[in-house]
Amino acid sequence: MNPVHNTYRTCTYVCTALLVFATSALADMEEARDLMEAGEYTQARELFEVYARSGNAEAEELIGVMYALGLGVDRDDERAFDWYLRASLKGHAGAQSGLGWYYEVGRGLPAPDMVRAYLWYALSAIGGDPDALDSLELITPRLTAEERARAEVLVDDYKGWIYPFR
């Protein structure tokens, strides 16, 4: 049999398998979201944790939401922050806004940090979160010129890493 034909057949099988598995994973994430919306938090978290272990930023962000709001778990700001951070470093704009808010109000932290709040709101805006621009507009007047300059340096540092093509 022709080697090119064998390679094509192998690629077709691999692509089909990947499509089947990806579709299954998306369906399971949808199931987890549905469970969360139905108030079945324990089951939802168990599914989210499977995907979070695989590096799924959306699952990580939703686990953060569960800890932030105490949905099926004791409210735990430190754990919520940690889950938001994991998702944020993967470019999840919603989690980045969540981190911005935690830094802005100092919840789960020793104190508010407006430089880092600005950083995460700005990255969230770059990532497409429409509410992040409003948050930036509200906190910018609260920063000194020096703090804003420091924040912009951090934005430049993170932007190229988290959003290399934007």
OpenMM code with the backbone's topology and positions (N, CA, C; nanometers):
from openmm import Vec3, app, unit

residues = "MET ASN PRO VAL HIS ASN THR TYR ARG THR CYS THR TYR VAL CYS THR ALA LEU LEU VAL PHE ALA THR SER ALA LEU ALA ASP MET GLU GLU ALA ARG ASP LEU MET GLU ALA GLY GLU TYR THR GLN ALA ARG GLU LEU PHE GLU VAL TYR ALA ARG SER GLY ASN ALA GLU ALA GLU GLU LEU ILE GLY VAL MET TYR ALA LEU GLY LEU GLY VAL ASP ARG ASP ASP GLU ARG ALA PHE ASP TRP TYR LEU ARG ALA SER LEU LYS GLY HIS ALA GLY ALA GLN SER GLY LEU GLY TRP TYR TYR GLU VAL GLY ARG GLY LEU PRO ALA PRO ASP MET VAL ARG ALA TYR LEU TRP TYR ALA LEU SER ALA ILE GLY GLY ASP PRO ASP ALA LEU ASP SER LEU GLU LEU ILE THR PRO ARG LEU THR ALA GLU GLU ARG ALA ARG ALA GLU VAL LEU VAL ASP ASP TYR LYS GLY TRP ILE TYR PRO PHE ARG".split()
positions = [
    Vec3(0.0844, -0.1180, 0.0000),
    Vec3(0.0000, 0.0000, 0.0000),
    Vec3(0.0894, 0.1250, 0.0000),
    Vec3(0.0444, 0.2273, -0.0624),
    Vec3(0.1175, 0.3533, -0.0773),
    Vec3(0.1420, 0.4168, 0.0599),
    Vec3(0.2672, 0.4558, 0.0923),
    Vec3(0.2976, 0.5161, 0.2236),
    Vec3(0.2205, 0.6455, 0.2474),
    Vec3(0.1964, 0.7231, 0.1438),
    Vec3(0.1207, 0.8474, 0.1595),
    Vec3(-0.0231, 0.8149, 0.1999),
    Vec3(-0.0784, 0.7105, 0.1379),
    Vec3(-0.2148, 0.6687, 0.1716),
    Vec3(-0.2224, 0.6218, 0.3168),
    Vec3(-0.1219, 0.5468, 0.3630),
    Vec3(-0.1178, 0.5011, 0.5026),
    Vec3(-0.1104, 0.6191, 0.5993),
    Vec3(-0.0272, 0.7165, 0.5669),
    Vec3(-0.0144, 0.8352, 0.6517),
    Vec3(-0.1464, 0.9100, 0.6571),
    Vec3(-0.2103, 0.9261, 0.5416),
    Vec3(-0.3397, 0.9953, 0.5366),
    Vec3(-0.4437, 0.9216, 0.6213),
    Vec3(-0.4470, 0.7886, 0.6081),
    Vec3(-0.5437, 0.7083, 0.6834),
    Vec3(-0.5173, 0.7220, 0.8342),
    Vec3(-0.3910, 0.7167, 0.8743),
    Vec3(-0.3549, 0.7312, 1.0156),
    Vec3(-0.3971, 0.8675, 1.0680),
    Vec3(-0.3689, 0.9720, 0.9918),
    Vec3(-0.4085, 1.1075, 1.0332),
    Vec3(-0.5597, 1.1186, 1.0460),
    Vec3(-0.6315, 1.0572, 0.9552),
    Vec3(-0.7781, 1.0600, 0.9600),
    Vec3(-0.8282, 0.9930, 1.0872),
    Vec3(-0.7724, 0.8779, 1.1209),
    Vec3(-0.8130, 0.8083, 1.2432),
    Vec3(-0.7822, 0.8911, 1.3677),
    Vec3(-0.6624, 0.9483, 1.3724),
    Vec3(-0.6220, 1.0283, 1.4886),
    Vec3(-0.7130, 1.1503, 1.5025),
    Vec3(-0.7376, 1.2198, 1.3932),
    Vec3(-0.8237, 1.3396, 1.3988),
    Vec3(-0.9651, 1.3039, 1.4411),
    Vec3(-1.0165, 1.1931, 1.3913),
    Vec3(-1.1507, 1.1496, 1.4302),
    Vec3(-1.1560, 1.1179, 1.5790),
    Vec3(-1.0552, 1.0476, 1.6283),
    Vec3(-1.0512, 1.0143, 1.7713),
    Vec3(-1.0437, 1.1407, 1.8563),
    Vec3(-0.9606, 1.2355, 1.8147),
    Vec3(-0.9495, 1.3608, 1.8907),
    Vec3(-1.0818, 1.4367, 1.8906),
    Vec3(-1.1492, 1.4377, 1.7787),
    Vec3(-1.2783, 1.5069, 1.7703),
    Vec3(-1.3811, 1.4416, 1.8618),
    Vec3(-1.3840, 1.3093, 1.8639),
    Vec3(-1.4784, 1.2386, 1.9503),
    Vec3(-1.4496, 1.2694, 2.0972),
    Vec3(-1.3228, 1.2631, 2.1366),
    Vec3(-1.2875, 1.2902, 2.2758),
    Vec3(-1.3133, 1.4358, 2.3126),
    Vec3(-1.2822, 1.5279, 2.2246),
    Vec3(-1.3049, 1.6706, 2.2520),
    Vec3(-1.4535, 1.6988, 2.2669),
    Vec3(-1.5349, 1.6407, 2.1811),
    Vec3(-1.6793, 1.6604, 2.1897),
    Vec3(-1.7320, 1.6050, 2.3216),
    Vec3(-1.6806, 1.4887, 2.3618),
    Vec3(-1.7206, 1.4290, 2.4887),
    Vec3(-1.6828, 1.5188, 2.6056),
    Vec3(-1.5626, 1.5756, 2.6021),
    Vec3(-1.5171, 1.6626, 2.7107),
    Vec3(-1.6035, 1.7880, 2.7184),
    Vec3(-1.6372, 1.8464, 2.6035),
    Vec3(-1.7237, 1.9651, 2.6038),
    Vec3(-1.8608, 1.9313, 2.6602),
    Vec3(-1.9124, 1.8159, 2.6247),
    Vec3(-2.0435, 1.7751, 2.6762),
    Vec3(-2.0383, 1.7578, 2.8274),
    Vec3(-1.9294, 1.6999, 2.8785),
    Vec3(-1.9170, 1.6803, 3.0220),
    Vec3(-1.9020, 1.8134, 3.0957),
    Vec3(-1.8301, 1.9099, 3.0366),
    Vec3(-1.8211, 2.0430, 3.0985),
    Vec3(-1.9591, 2.1071, 3.1025),
    Vec3(-2.0359, 2.0878, 2.9967),
    Vec3(-2.1719, 2.1419, 2.9940),
    Vec3(-2.2564, 2.0750, 3.1022),
    Vec3(-2.2373, 1.9447, 3.1200),
    Vec3(-2.3082, 1.8725, 3.2258),
    Vec3(-2.2710, 1.9293, 3.3630),
    Vec3(-2.1438, 1.9557, 3.3840),
    Vec3(-2.0977, 2.0119, 3.5117),
    Vec3(-2.1592, 2.1496, 3.5348),
    Vec3(-2.1640, 2.2331, 3.4289),
    Vec3(-2.2265, 2.3656, 3.4414),
    Vec3(-2.3750, 2.3523, 3.4752),
    Vec3(-2.4416, 2.2572, 3.4091),
    Vec3(-2.5841, 2.2340, 3.4363),
    Vec3(-2.6055, 2.1900, 3.5809),
    Vec3(-2.5177, 2.1029, 3.6311),
    Vec3(-2.5275, 2.0590, 3.7703),
    Vec3(-2.5091, 2.1767, 3.8655),
    Vec3(-2.4161, 2.2639, 3.8348),
    Vec3(-2.3924, 2.3813, 3.9191),
    Vec3(-2.5153, 2.4710, 3.9209),
    Vec3(-2.5732, 2.4950, 3.8028),
    Vec3(-2.6931, 2.5792, 3.7940),
    Vec3(-2.8120, 2.5171, 3.8663),
    Vec3(-2.8157, 2.3834, 3.8725),
    Vec3(-2.9246, 2.3135, 3.9402),
    Vec3(-2.9016, 2.3021, 4.0901),
    Vec3(-2.7883, 2.3545, 4.1393),
    Vec3(-2.7599, 2.3487, 4.2821),
    Vec3(-2.6956, 2.2181, 4.3266),
    Vec3(-2.6544, 2.1346, 4.2324),
    Vec3(-2.5872, 2.0077, 4.2635),
    Vec3(-2.4358, 2.0333, 4.2672),
    Vec3(-2.3954, 2.1108, 4.3676),
    Vec3(-2.2598, 2.1631, 4.3709),
    Vec3(-2.1521, 2.0571, 4.3894),
    Vec3(-2.1777, 1.9583, 4.4716),
    Vec3(-2.0769, 1.8547, 4.4964),
    Vec3(-2.0460, 1.7789, 4.3680),
    Vec3(-2.1506, 1.7386, 4.2970),
    Vec3(-2.1302, 1.6660, 4.1712),
    Vec3(-2.0628, 1.7554, 4.0671),
    Vec3(-2.1044, 1.8806, 4.0611),
    Vec3(-2.0444, 1.9736, 3.9654),
    Vec3(-1.8957, 1.9908, 3.9949),
    Vec3(-1.8621, 2.0125, 4.1221),
    Vec3(-1.7213, 2.0327, 4.1581),
    Vec3(-1.6380, 1.9097, 4.1245),
    Vec3(-1.6928, 1.7904, 4.1478),
    Vec3(-1.6185, 1.6683, 4.1152),
    Vec3(-1.5836, 1.6638, 3.9664),
    Vec3(-1.6792, 1.7001, 3.8803),
    Vec3(-1.6502, 1.7031, 3.7365),
    Vec3(-1.5528, 1.8147, 3.7014),
    Vec3(-1.5745, 1.9329, 3.7595),
    Vec3(-1.4820, 2.0436, 3.7315),
    Vec3(-1.3392, 2.0074, 3.7713),
    Vec3(-1.3238, 1.9372, 3.8829),
    Vec3(-1.1894, 1.9023, 3.9298),
    Vec3(-1.1183, 1.8086, 3.8320),
    Vec3(-1.1935, 1.7201, 3.7675),
    Vec3(-1.1333, 1.6325, 3.6664),
    Vec3(-1.0744, 1.7174, 3.5547),
    Vec3(-1.1513, 1.8149, 3.5075),
    Vec3(-1.1046, 1.8999, 3.3980),
    Vec3(-0.9963, 1.9968, 3.4446),
    Vec3(-1.0062, 2.0432, 3.5667),
    Vec3(-0.9037, 2.1333, 3.6196),
    Vec3(-0.7691, 2.0623, 3.6275),
    Vec3(-0.7701, 1.9349, 3.6643),
    Vec3(-0.6448, 1.8584, 3.6690),
    Vec3(-0.5819, 1.8455, 3.5303),
    Vec3(-0.6653, 1.8572, 3.4278),
    Vec3(-0.6153, 1.8524, 3.2904),
    Vec3(-0.5783, 1.9905, 3.2390),
    Vec3(-0.5909, 2.0918, 3.3246),
    Vec3(-0.5515, 2.2264, 3.2852),
    Vec3(-0.6617, 2.3099, 3.2228),
    Vec3(-0.7881, 2.2698, 3.2381),
    Vec3(-0.8991, 2.3447, 3.1794),
    Vec3(-0.9242, 2.4716, 3.2613),
    Vec3(-0.8974, 2.5868, 3.1997),
    Vec3(-0.9090, 2.7154, 3.2697),
    Vec3(-1.0521, 2.7466, 3.3103),
    Vec3(-1.1490, 2.7087, 3.2283),
    Vec3(-1.2881, 2.7362, 3.2642),
    Vec3(-1.3279, 2.6582, 3.3895),
    Vec3(-1.2859, 2.5331, 3.3980),
    Vec3(-1.3155, 2.4529, 3.5162),
    Vec3(-1.2486, 2.5142, 3.6390),
    Vec3(-1.1254, 2.5591, 3.6239),
    Vec3(-1.0544, 2.6218, 3.7360),
    Vec3(-1.1277, 2.7475, 3.7822),
    Vec3(-1.1716, 2.8281, 3.6878),
    Vec3(-1.2428, 2.9513, 3.7234),
    Vec3(-1.3729, 2.9194, 3.7971),
    Vec3(-1.4454, 2.8186, 3.7499),
    Vec3(-1.5732, 2.7850, 3.8133),
    Vec3(-1.5535, 2.7260, 3.9530),
    Vec3(-1.4467, 2.6529, 3.9743),
    Vec3(-1.4157, 2.6073, 4.1105),
    Vec3(-1.3872, 2.7290, 4.1980),
    Vec3(-1.3167, 2.8274, 4.1423),
    Vec3(-1.2928, 2.9522, 4.2152),
    Vec3(-1.4222, 3.0213, 4.2527),
    Vec3(-1.5168, 3.0244, 4.1620),
    Vec3(-1.6491, 3.0834, 4.1901),
    Vec3(-1.7154, 3.0096, 4.3049),
    Vec3(-1.7064, 2.8775, 4.3032),
    Vec3(-1.7700, 2.7979, 4.4091),
    Vec3(-1.7114, 2.8326, 4.5458),
    Vec3(-1.5783, 2.8468, 4.5531),
    Vec3(-1.5162, 2.8841, 4.6810),
    Vec3(-1.5453, 3.0293, 4.7177),
    Vec3(-1.5507, 3.1167, 4.6180),
    Vec3(-1.5772, 3.2581, 4.6453),
    Vec3(-1.7169, 3.2790, 4.7022),
    Vec3(-1.8122, 3.2018, 4.6526),
    Vec3(-1.9518, 3.2193, 4.6939),
    Vec3(-1.9986, 3.1168, 4.7962),
    Vec3(-1.9146, 3.0186, 4.8257),
    Vec3(-1.9552, 2.9142, 4.9201),
    Vec3(-2.0606, 2.8224, 4.8622),
    Vec3(-2.0469, 2.7864, 4.7362),
    Vec3(-2.1439, 2.6990, 4.6695),
    Vec3(-2.1013, 2.5535, 4.6840),
    Vec3(-2.1605, 2.4835, 4.7789),
    Vec3(-2.1285, 2.3437, 4.8019),
    Vec3(-2.0006, 2.3222, 4.8811),
    Vec3(-1.9353, 2.4300, 4.9177),
    Vec3(-1.8122, 2.4258, 4.9976),
    Vec3(-1.8194, 2.5419, 5.0950),
    Vec3(-1.7368, 2.5366, 5.1985),
    Vec3(-1.7252, 2.6535, 5.2854),
    Vec3(-1.6610, 2.7655, 5.2049),
    Vec3(-1.7124, 2.8870, 5.2209),
    Vec3(-1.6514, 2.9998, 5.1511),
    Vec3(-1.5073, 3.0131, 5.1979),
    Vec3(-1.4167, 3.0231, 5.1027),
    Vec3(-1.2747, 3.0261, 5.1335),
    Vec3(-1.2065, 3.1182, 5.0327),
    Vec3(-1.1797, 3.2403, 5.0736),
    Vec3(-1.1240, 3.3401, 4.9825),
    Vec3(-0.9849, 3.3033, 4.9328),
    Vec3(-0.9039, 3.2415, 5.0175),
    Vec3(-0.7695, 3.2041, 4.9734),
    Vec3(-0.7755, 3.0983, 4.8643),
    Vec3(-0.8610, 2.9991, 4.8814),
    Vec3(-0.8732, 2.8946, 4.7792),
    Vec3(-0.9370, 2.9501, 4.6529),
    Vec3(-1.0368, 3.0373, 4.6681),
    Vec3(-1.0979, 3.1003, 4.5509),
    Vec3(-0.9920, 3.1771, 4.4728),
    Vec3(-0.9136, 3.2564, 4.5441),
    Vec3(-0.8072, 3.3347, 4.4811),
    Vec3(-0.7117, 3.2425, 4.4053),
    Vec3(-0.6724, 3.1330, 4.4685),
    Vec3(-0.5786, 3.0399, 4.4062),
    Vec3(-0.6355, 2.9803, 4.2775),
    Vec3(-0.7624, 2.9406, 4.2799),
    Vec3(-0.8239, 2.8860, 4.1585),
    Vec3(-0.8366, 2.9923, 4.0502),
    Vec3(-0.8729, 3.1139, 4.0882),
    Vec3(-0.8774, 3.2229, 3.9900),
    Vec3(-0.7389, 3.2473, 3.9297),
    Vec3(-0.6358, 3.2414, 4.0129),
    Vec3(-0.5001, 3.2648, 3.9648),
    Vec3(-0.4610, 3.1600, 3.8611),
    Vec3(-0.4892, 3.0334, 3.8887),
    Vec3(-0.4564, 2.9266, 3.7942),
    Vec3(-0.5203, 2.9540, 3.6580),
    Vec3(-0.6503, 2.9863, 3.6600),
    Vec3(-0.7217, 3.0122, 3.5339),
    Vec3(-0.6712, 3.1399, 3.4672),
    Vec3(-0.6391, 3.2402, 3.5469),
    Vec3(-0.5930, 3.3687, 3.4933),
    Vec3(-0.4631, 3.3546, 3.4165),
    Vec3(-0.3734, 3.2755, 3.4674),
    Vec3(-0.2442, 3.2571, 3.4017),
    Vec3(-0.2572, 3.1826, 3.2693),
    Vec3(-0.3732, 3.1215, 3.2477),
    Vec3(-0.4019, 3.0546, 3.1199),
    Vec3(-0.4830, 3.1443, 3.0277),
    Vec3(-0.5067, 3.2692, 3.0693),
    Vec3(-0.5759, 3.3635, 2.9832),
    Vec3(-0.7265, 3.3686, 2.9986),
    Vec3(-0.7808, 3.3173, 3.1075),
    Vec3(-0.9258, 3.3228, 3.1294),
    Vec3(-0.9633, 3.4623, 3.1780),
    Vec3(-1.0294, 3.5394, 3.0915),
    Vec3(-1.0594, 3.6803, 3.1212),
    Vec3(-1.1506, 3.6969, 3.2428),
    Vec3(-1.2474, 3.6102, 3.2609),
    Vec3(-1.3363, 3.6197, 3.3770),
    Vec3(-1.2617, 3.5995, 3.5073),
    Vec3(-1.1716, 3.5025, 3.5088),
    Vec3(-1.0907, 3.4790, 3.6281),
    Vec3(-0.9975, 3.5972, 3.6538),
    Vec3(-0.9479, 3.6580, 3.5473),
    Vec3(-0.8609, 3.7749, 3.5637),
    Vec3(-0.9373, 3.8901, 3.6277),
    Vec3(-1.0617, 3.9098, 3.5884),
    Vec3(-1.1430, 4.0130, 3.6547),
    Vec3(-1.1659, 3.9777, 3.8006),
    Vec3(-1.1874, 3.8480, 3.8274),
    Vec3(-1.2029, 3.8043, 3.9658),
    Vec3(-1.0801, 3.8365, 4.0490),
    Vec3(-0.9619, 3.8115, 3.9933),
    Vec3(-0.8387, 3.8451, 4.0650),
    Vec3(-0.8278, 3.9956, 4.0857),
    Vec3(-0.8631, 4.0716, 3.9827),
    Vec3(-0.8603, 4.2175, 3.9964),
    Vec3(-0.9455, 4.2632, 4.1125),
    Vec3(-1.0647, 4.2047, 4.1243),
    Vec3(-1.1548, 4.2427, 4.2326),
    Vec3(-1.0957, 4.2042, 4.3685),
    Vec3(-1.0393, 4.0829, 4.3778),
    Vec3(-0.9786, 4.0406, 4.5044),
    Vec3(-0.8671, 4.1363, 4.5453),
    Vec3(-0.7838, 4.1764, 4.4497),
    Vec3(-0.6776, 4.2721, 4.4803),
    Vec3(-0.7355, 4.4092, 4.5151),
    Vec3(-0.8397, 4.4492, 4.4452),
    Vec3(-0.8984, 4.5812, 4.4704),
    Vec3(-0.9536, 4.5936, 4.6116),
    Vec3(-1.0247, 4.4929, 4.6570),
    Vec3(-1.0885, 4.5016, 4.7893),
    Vec3(-1.0048, 4.4373, 4.8999),
    Vec3(-0.9016, 4.3601, 4.8601),
    Vec3(-0.8160, 4.2970, 4.9596),
    Vec3(-0.8768, 4.1741, 5.0233),
    Vec3(-0.9792, 4.1186, 4.9616),
    Vec3(-1.0454, 4.0013, 5.0186),
    Vec3(-0.9547, 3.8790, 5.0038),
    Vec3(-0.9270, 3.8128, 5.1155),
    Vec3(-0.8403, 3.6956, 5.1156),
    Vec3(-0.6930, 3.7307, 5.1082),
    Vec3(-0.6621, 3.8586, 5.1167),
    Vec3(-0.5244, 3.9075, 5.1091),
    Vec3(-0.4955, 3.9917, 5.2325),
    Vec3(-0.3692, 4.0139, 5.2631),
    Vec3(-0.3383, 4.0982, 5.3790),
    Vec3(-0.3916, 4.2414, 5.3647),
    Vec3(-0.3937, 4.2916, 5.2398),
    Vec3(-0.4391, 4.4293, 5.2172),
    Vec3(-0.4699, 4.4468, 5.0691),
    Vec3(-0.5507, 4.5457, 5.0356),
    Vec3(-0.5738, 4.5737, 4.8926),
    Vec3(-0.4430, 4.6106, 4.8233),
    Vec3(-0.4369, 4.5835, 4.6954),
    Vec3(-0.3184, 4.6157, 4.6143),
    Vec3(-0.3700, 4.6692, 4.4810),
    Vec3(-0.3771, 4.8012, 4.4705),
    Vec3(-0.4358, 4.8634, 4.3523),
    Vec3(-0.3504, 4.8450, 4.2269),
    Vec3(-0.2211, 4.8297, 4.2425),
    Vec3(-0.1353, 4.8065, 4.1261),
    Vec3(-0.1710, 4.6721, 4.0625),
    Vec3(-0.1816, 4.5703, 4.1451),
    Vec3(-0.2166, 4.4379, 4.0925),
    Vec3(-0.3631, 4.4320, 4.0479),
    Vec3(-0.4512, 4.5058, 4.1137),
    Vec3(-0.5900, 4.5127, 4.0673),
    Vec3(-0.5930, 4.5691, 3.9254),
    Vec3(-0.5201, 4.6770, 3.9041),
    Vec3(-0.5124, 4.7377, 3.7708),
    Vec3(-0.4567, 4.6368, 3.6699),
    Vec3(-0.3492, 4.5667, 3.7088),
    Vec3(-0.2879, 4.4665, 3.6221),
    Vec3(-0.3906, 4.3661, 3.5729),
    Vec3(-0.4631, 4.3049, 3.6657),
    Vec3(-0.5542, 4.1969, 3.6277),
    Vec3(-0.6774, 4.2481, 3.5553),
    Vec3(-0.7275, 4.3659, 3.5914),
    Vec3(-0.8381, 4.4235, 3.5151),
    Vec3(-0.7933, 4.4548, 3.3726),
    Vec3(-0.6720, 4.5081, 3.3576),
    Vec3(-0.6226, 4.5406, 3.2230),
    Vec3(-0.6057, 4.4134, 3.1395),
    Vec3(-0.5496, 4.3093, 3.1967),
    Vec3(-0.5349, 4.1838, 3.1233),
    Vec3(-0.6710, 4.1257, 3.0872),
    Vec3(-0.7663, 4.1378, 3.1780),
    Vec3(-0.9008, 4.0901, 3.1505),
    Vec3(-0.9634, 4.1663, 3.0344),
    Vec3(-0.9412, 4.2968, 3.0307),
    Vec3(-0.9921, 4.3778, 2.9196),
    Vec3(-0.9278, 4.3344, 2.7879),
    Vec3(-0.7980, 4.3093, 2.7903),
    Vec3(-0.7278, 4.2616, 2.6711),
    Vec3(-0.7859, 4.1271, 2.6276),
    Vec3(-0.8216, 4.0443, 2.7266),
    Vec3(-0.8788, 3.9127, 2.6991),
    Vec3(-1.0229, 3.9152, 2.6536),
    Vec3(-1.0872, 4.0319, 2.6588),
    Vec3(-1.2223, 4.0440, 2.6050),
    Vec3(-1.3336, 4.0551, 2.7056),
    Vec3(-1.3052, 4.0670, 2.8339),
    Vec3(-1.4116, 4.0825, 2.9331),
    Vec3(-1.4632, 4.2263, 2.9264),
    Vec3(-1.5888, 4.2458, 2.8849),
    Vec3(-1.6402, 4.3824, 2.8680),
    Vec3(-1.6515, 4.4604, 2.9990),
    Vec3(-1.6696, 4.3931, 3.1097),
    Vec3(-1.6820, 4.4615, 3.2383),
    Vec3(-1.5478, 4.5108, 3.2914),
    Vec3(-1.4391, 4.4554, 3.2417),
    Vec3(-1.3073, 4.4926, 3.2911),
    Vec3(-1.2755, 4.6391, 3.2629),
    Vec3(-1.3205, 4.6906, 3.1497),
    Vec3(-1.2959, 4.8321, 3.1189),
    Vec3(-1.3643, 4.9228, 3.2204),
    Vec3(-1.4856, 4.8848, 3.2622),
    Vec3(-1.5553, 4.9626, 3.3655),
    Vec3(-1.4774, 4.9601, 3.4957),
    Vec3(-1.4255, 4.8432, 3.5313),
    Vec3(-1.3477, 4.8312, 3.6545),
    Vec3(-1.2216, 4.9158, 3.6471),
    Vec3(-1.1551, 4.9143, 3.5329),
    Vec3(-1.0354, 4.9975, 3.5149),
    Vec3(-1.0689, 5.1454, 3.5297),
    Vec3(-1.1800, 5.1848, 3.4715),
    Vec3(-1.2213, 5.3247, 3.4790),
    Vec3(-1.2472, 5.3672, 3.6231),
    Vec3(-1.2999, 5.2765, 3.7033),
    Vec3(-1.3303, 5.3090, 3.8426),
    Vec3(-1.2064, 5.3139, 3.9319),
    Vec3(-1.1081, 5.2280, 3.9050),
    Vec3(-0.9927, 5.2253, 3.9953),
    Vec3(-0.8801, 5.3183, 3.9525),
    Vec3(-0.8723, 5.3520, 3.8245),
    Vec3(-0.7606, 5.4349, 3.7771),
    Vec3(-0.7450, 5.5652, 3.8546),
    Vec3(-0.8528, 5.6378, 3.8856),
    Vec3(-0.8343, 5.7625, 3.9622),
    Vec3(-0.7793, 5.7395, 4.1036),
    Vec3(-0.7872, 5.6162, 4.1520),
    Vec3(-0.7403, 5.5865, 4.2867),
    Vec3(-0.5910, 5.5535, 4.2905),
    Vec3(-0.5262, 5.5454, 4.1742),
    Vec3(-0.3830, 5.5170, 4.1671),
    Vec3(-0.3052, 5.6463, 4.1510),
    Vec3(-0.1895, 5.6498, 4.2146),
    Vec3(-0.0985, 5.7622, 4.1907),
    Vec3(-0.0351, 5.7417, 4.0521),
    Vec3(0.0302, 5.8430, 4.0009),
    Vec3(0.0978, 5.8315, 3.8720),
    Vec3(0.2058, 5.7222, 3.8778),
    Vec3(0.2752, 5.7154, 3.9905),
    Vec3(0.3787, 5.6132, 4.0066),
    Vec3(0.3179, 5.4730, 4.0081),
    Vec3(0.2078, 5.4537, 4.0788),
    Vec3(0.1417, 5.3229, 4.0829),
    Vec3(0.0924, 5.2822, 3.9440),
    Vec3(0.0355, 5.3773, 3.8723),
    Vec3(-0.0137, 5.3471, 3.7369),
    Vec3(0.1023, 5.3062, 3.6469),
    Vec3(0.2145, 5.3746, 3.6577),
    Vec3(0.3312, 5.3401, 3.5767),
    Vec3(0.3813, 5.1995, 3.6105),
    Vec3(0.3850, 5.1672, 3.7398),
    Vec3(0.4263, 5.0318, 3.7815),
    Vec3(0.3292, 4.9269, 3.7267),
    Vec3(0.2002, 4.9588, 3.7324),
    Vec3(0.0986, 4.8658, 3.6825),
    Vec3(0.1141, 4.8434, 3.5315),
    Vec3(0.1412, 4.9498, 3.4590),
    Vec3(0.1574, 4.9373, 3.3136),
    Vec3(0.2784, 4.8514, 3.2784),
    Vec3(0.3851, 4.8611, 3.3571),
    Vec3(0.5020, 4.7747, 3.3351),
    Vec3(0.4618, 4.6289, 3.3534),
    Vec3(0.3859, 4.6020, 3.4591),
    Vec3(0.3408, 4.4639, 3.4831),
    Vec3(0.2494, 4.4160, 3.3709),
    Vec3(0.1596, 4.5012, 3.3255),
    Vec3(0.0709, 4.4633, 3.2148),
    Vec3(0.1545, 4.4235, 3.0936),
    Vec3(0.2544, 4.5043, 3.0609),
    Vec3(0.3413, 4.4718, 2.9472),
    Vec3(0.4137, 4.3393, 2.9677),
    Vec3(0.4597, 4.3131, 3.0913),
    Vec3(0.5275, 4.1871, 3.1205),
    Vec3(0.4351, 4.0672, 3.0996),
    Vec3(0.3154, 4.0749, 3.1534),
    Vec3(0.2223, 3.9623, 3.1464),
    Vec3(0.1567, 3.9484, 3.0094),
    Vec3(0.1264, 4.0599, 2.9466),
    Vec3(0.0525, 4.0573, 2.8198),
    Vec3(0.1223, 3.9707, 2.7153),
    Vec3(0.2511, 3.9882, 2.6993),
    Vec3(0.3236, 3.9111, 2.5991),
    Vec3(0.3271, 3.7629, 2.6277),
    Vec3(0.3123, 3.7289, 2.7533),
    Vec3(0.3157, 3.5878, 2.7928),
    Vec3(0.1768, 3.5256, 2.7858),
    Vec3(0.0761, 3.5958, 2.8393),
    Vec3(-0.0594, 3.5401, 2.8427),
    Vec3(-0.1305, 3.5565, 2.7091),
    Vec3(-0.1095, 3.6694, 2.6429),
    Vec3(-0.1754, 3.6990, 2.5157),
    Vec3(-0.0694, 3.7316, 2.4097),
    Vec3(0.0098, 3.6343, 2.3671),
    Vec3(0.1211, 3.6652, 2.2770),
    Vec3(0.0800, 3.7165, 2.1396),
    Vec3(-0.0440, 3.6940, 2.0980),
    Vec3(-0.0868, 3.7338, 1.9638),
    Vec3(-0.1826, 3.8520, 1.9644),
    Vec3(-0.1925, 3.9224, 2.0772),
    Vec3(-0.2822, 4.0389, 2.0825),
    Vec3(-0.2014, 4.1640, 2.1006),
] * unit.nanometer
topology = app.Topology()
chain = topology.addChain("A")
for resn in residues:
    res = topology.addResidue(resn, chain)
    for name in ("N", "CA", "C"):
        topology.addAtom(name, app.Element.getBySymbol(name[0]), res)
